[in-house]
Amino acid sequence: MPPALVTDSNSQLPESLRVRYGIRVVPIPIMVNGINYREGVDLDADGFYDLFAHGTPEVTTSQPSPGAFVEIYEACIDAGHDQIISVHVGESLSGTLNSARIAAGMVDADIRLVDSRTLSFGVSCCVWRAAQVLEEGGSVDKAIAEAEGLADNLYSVTALGAAELLKASGRMDFNASATGIDVFRGGPDGSFVSVGASTDVTEITRLLAETMHLDGAPIRVALGIADESAMQYYEGLEAQLVDRSDVVEIVRYRIGPSVGAFTGLGTAGGFWYPG
């Protein structure tokens, strides 16, 4: 039996990839206005953004407990897997991987931990690549190597609906425009730089689409959206990408609570990597 694949919910893994590759997800704990939730279990994206109806909620996130990992790992073992590839949000960004490491020592299985060195759907991109390698008949070592290597070739672009939230979090250092929606490009070196800002939907969509490329080389793309208020950017971006010859595949995902806590309403964008 091939190894099981596990990730955490900060990956924003969409149902399409979860079902396609049988990936199991460990939920990230979220506290919203003093109430505890588990991302994707007690609180989905729609429920989270509904909480903004009466103003920006107070949100904190933390890493899953080792026990939460043990539960998922034991489910993999019960399903007949004796090897597990567990891919998670970067260790420099979260204590999630350390919880997974503690849990790995508590179960009887060969668990290979992968530090994606990234966050949000970037983690899913690494899991996605590992799953592709295994599907193609590649070894566990090759799947892990390619998942780890993907971080060096992973890019993102975001129309940031609430730049002030991300700025206040201290997670990224950047300058937001005084007016309009900022569009930021993220690179494998950890950079987060503006490619422009506008109040015009067409211009924002153009900035997003024209940023998503690797100089004509084939790419795989993931498009993410927070809430309905960002639909105009999301749909416009998709319309510009679907007919491009360099776009090999597009998957779609929601920006859920553990990421939306720092990006807020009105956010859309995506990730891409060599196809």
Secondary structure, 3 states (H helix, E strand, C coil): CCCEEEEEHHHCCCHHHHHHHCCEEECCEEEECCEEEEECCCECHHHHHHCCCCCCCCEEECCCCHHHHHHHHHHHHHCCCCEEEEEECCCCCCCHHHHHHHHHCCCCCEEEEEECCCCCHHHHHHHHHHHHHHHCCCCHHHHHHHHHHHHHHCEEEEEECCHHHHHHHCCCCCCCCCCCEEEEEECCCCCEEEEEEECCHHHHHHHHHHHCCCCCCCEEEEEEECCHHHHHHHHHHHHHHCCCCCEEEEEEEECCHHHHHHHCCCCEEEEEEEC
